[in-house]
Amino acid sequence: MTDCDHAEISRRLALAIGWPESKLYSEGDGSFVSINISDMPPIRLWWDFDYRAFDVIWPIAERFNCFPSQASYGTEWVAYTAGAKTTWADTAALAVAMAVIKAKEKS
């Protein structure tokens, strides 16, 4: 996956958990997504949002009861959420992110 792919997953995850598009920002090749956490001008506070960061993905996994498990026969990870099909991925963080995205996009 490219940096742009990771940034797009982070953007879709941010939208899925409730951040409005107007609060999201990416720069250049889209290698990261930041979230504006302050509406008070002239100071704007941005927080880098990357689904691969443990302090981003694990609170989301807890909130949506979507903890991944590793397949017994290989290196893939699987995650489930209510209303979404089983999601398989190469990493635990990606499995959680895609499960939450699919569940929210479906509803």
C-alpha positions as CSV (number, residue, x, y, z in Angstrom):
1,M,0.0,0.0,0.0
2,T,1.1,3.5,-0.7
3,D,1.0,6.5,1.7
4,C,-2.0,7.8,-0.3
5,D,-3.8,4.5,0.3
6,H,-3.2,4.7,4.0
7,A,-4.3,8.3,4.1
8,E,-7.5,7.4,2.3
9,I,-8.3,4.7,4.8
10,S,-7.6,7.1,7.7
11,R,-9.9,9.7,6.0
12,R,-12.7,7.2,5.6
13,L,-12.3,6.0,9.2
14,A,-12.4,9.5,10.5
15,L,-15.6,10.1,8.6
16,A,-17.0,6.7,9.8
17,I,-16.5,7.6,13.4
18,G,-18.2,11.0,13.1
19,W,-15.7,13.6,12.0
20,P,-17.2,16.0,9.3
21,E,-15.3,16.3,6.0
22,S,-14.8,20.0,6.8
23,K,-12.6,19.2,9.8
24,L,-10.2,16.9,7.8
25,Y,-7.1,18.1,6.1
26,S,-4.4,16.4,4.0
27,E,-1.4,17.8,2.3
28,G,0.7,17.2,-0.8
29,D,0.4,13.6,-1.9
30,G,-2.2,12.9,0.8
31,S,0.3,11.0,3.0
32,F,-1.5,12.0,6.2
33,V,-4.8,13.1,7.5
34,S,-5.1,15.7,10.2
35,I,-8.2,16.6,12.2
36,N,-8.9,20.2,13.3
37,I,-9.7,20.0,17.0
38,S,-10.3,23.8,17.5
39,D,-12.6,26.2,15.8
40,M,-11.2,29.2,17.7
41,P,-9.4,31.6,15.3
42,P,-6.6,32.5,14.9
43,I,-5.3,29.4,16.5
44,R,-6.1,26.1,14.7
45,L,-5.0,22.9,16.4
46,W,-4.4,19.9,14.2
47,W,-4.0,16.3,15.3
48,D,-2.5,13.7,12.9
49,F,-4.9,10.9,12.5
50,D,-3.4,7.6,11.2
51,Y,-5.3,4.3,11.6
52,R,-1.9,2.6,12.0
53,A,-1.1,4.4,15.2
54,F,-2.0,2.4,18.3
55,D,-3.4,5.5,20.1
56,V,-5.8,5.9,17.2
57,I,-7.0,2.4,16.4
58,W,-7.3,0.7,19.8
59,P,-9.8,3.2,21.3
60,I,-11.8,2.8,18.1
61,A,-11.6,-1.0,18.4
62,E,-12.8,-0.7,22.0
63,R,-15.6,1.8,21.2
64,F,-17.0,-0.5,18.4
65,N,-16.2,-3.8,20.2
66,C,-14.1,-4.7,17.2
67,F,-10.9,-6.4,18.4
68,P,-9.1,-8.4,15.8
69,S,-7.7,-11.9,16.0
70,Q,-5.1,-13.6,13.9
71,A,-6.0,-16.5,11.6
72,S,-4.7,-19.8,12.9
73,Y,-3.4,-20.8,9.5
74,G,-1.5,-17.7,8.4
75,T,-0.5,-14.1,9.0
76,E,-3.8,-12.5,8.2
77,W,-6.0,-10.7,10.7
78,V,-9.8,-10.7,11.0
79,A,-12.1,-8.2,12.7
80,Y,-15.9,-8.1,13.1
81,T,-18.4,-5.4,13.9
82,A,-22.1,-5.4,14.2
83,G,-23.7,-5.0,10.7
84,A,-20.5,-5.7,8.8
85,K,-19.1,-8.8,7.1
86,T,-15.9,-10.4,8.3
87,T,-12.9,-8.2,7.3
88,W,-9.6,-9.8,6.6
89,A,-6.3,-7.8,6.3
90,D,-2.6,-8.0,6.5
91,T,-2.4,-6.1,9.9
92,A,-4.6,-5.9,13.0
93,A,-5.1,-2.2,12.6
94,L,-6.2,-2.4,9.0
95,A,-8.7,-5.2,9.9
96,V,-10.3,-3.0,12.6
97,A,-10.3,0.1,10.4
98,M,-11.9,-1.7,7.4
99,A,-14.5,-3.4,9.7
100,V,-15.6,-0.1,11.2
101,I,-15.6,1.7,7.8
102,K,-17.7,-1.1,6.2
103,A,-20.2,-1.1,9.2
104,K,-20.7,2.6,9.1
105,E,-20.8,2.9,5.3
106,K,-23.4,0.2,5.2
107,S,-25.7,1.9,7.7
